[in-house]
Amino acid sequence: MSRRSRRRKPGHLFHTAAEDRQYARREVRTLDASPQLQSPAYRLAFDDEDFLTREELRGVRLMLELNKPELEQQAAGIAHTVVLFGSARTPSPEQLVSHEAHLAQVERERAGSIEAMALRQRVKTLRQQNYYYNEARKLARLVTERSRCEGCPDLTIVTGGGPGIMEAANRGAAEAGGESIGLNIVLPHEQTPNAYITPRFCFQFHYFAIRKMHFLLRARALVAFPGGFGTLDELFETLTLVQTGKIEPIPVLIFGKEFWEHVINFNYLAEQGVISANDLDLFRYVETAEQAWELIRESLQDERE
């Protein structure tokens, strides 16, 4: 091969970072590596985990967490998303069957006991919650199947990547033959990627702040199912951003009016003057997947690219 044929493309005359990393690692792996070669100081800065995880490098890590999912989604052509939030503890149909079987066993063995009565009430609540799992699954399926054929842009489902409502949404998208995104976060409990996320879009974050940005960077609608602190956090952050004009208005759909009116009294906030009466128009209550999809579809009509 001639010297000319080995030349790099114009604008790419230098070795890439990946190439130099390979050379440097090969050098250190030699049997006669000197103390100098083995010293942490000799490592390439971008290939030195101890260096990159120093407190002083937090700004660099924030940038990396912003850029990695962004570049992957850009490369895949993902431009519009629908975000589904909700409890990680909402039971799937399979989990509900397991709970019901356990209840049946306890009632056979200890009928009328305090344990049986408490478990019966718990299973009743789980049946109510399972309705939301099924509706989240159905909504994700509707969004995935219909967004491109009903005058809307191509929409991709985004979740927090975990179990419960998040699993239901990723599951519905997968059942419709589509791809979906999971924005996972490192937590000491609860957070393990569900099996329905498209593997190449299964991201993991250290920083909650950057994860929150990615939820909304491409969002065309947000649907909040019943959930706990995490769901409340994401819902109110989105409402605040819309209220203050930091982002353009998007449909914010709150699933399950009865649940949410027990959790927070929005009307009382308006009566007390801590929000305006107009702020009550920033969100809509919905009860079914079909109702939610219709509101999303109407907001995006004729925007298909």
Buried (B, 14 or more C-beta within 10 A) or exposed (E): EEEEEEEEEEEEEEEEEEEBBEEBEEEEEEEEEEEEBEEEEBBEEEBBEEBEEEEEEEEBBBEBBBEBBBEBBEEBEBBBBBBBBBBBBBBBEEBBEEBEEEBEEBBEEEEEEEEBBEBEEEBEEBEBBBBBBBBBBBBBBBBBBBBEEBBBBBBBBBBBBBBBBBBBBBBBBBBBEBBBBBBBBEEEEBBEBBEBBBEEBBBBBBBEEBBBBBBBBBBBBBBBBBBEEBBBBBBEEBBEBBBEEEBEEBBBBBBBEEBBEEBEEBEEBBEEEEBEEEBEEBBEBBEEBEBBBBBBBEBBEEEBE
